[in-house]
Amino acid sequence: MKEHFSYDQRLGIFIPELALDWDEYSKDTQEEVLFHWEKIRGSIPDRIVELEADINKKQAQLNDESDFPRSCQLNSEIAELASIINDLWLWYRANQTISTKMHH
């Protein structure tokens, strides 16, 4: 399945990377890709929980931080983690529709 997925370092998950249009793959390959994606997709909420925990830690640090440059850095890190969470939800939701389509 590695040829159909690539690891996204920023998101921390494998994402689909299909070289052909979906209909150009055999039914067996479609089923394998779909099965693999559903396993990955199912892990996205757990990944989001991990990132939310990181955000909470950074927010706690920010509450006690008096150094302005460090506060700015923490805010930047929190914003990046929130952006990653948003992108993960987009993958989760957008590909829910795709997964449904693949089943039909």
Secondary structure, DSSP 8 states (H G I E B T S, - for coil): -GGGEEEETTTTEEEE--SS-GGGS-HHHHHHHHHHHHHHHHHHHHHHHHHHHHHHHHHHHHHH---HHHHHHHHHHHHHHHHHHHHHHHHHHHHHHHHHHHH-
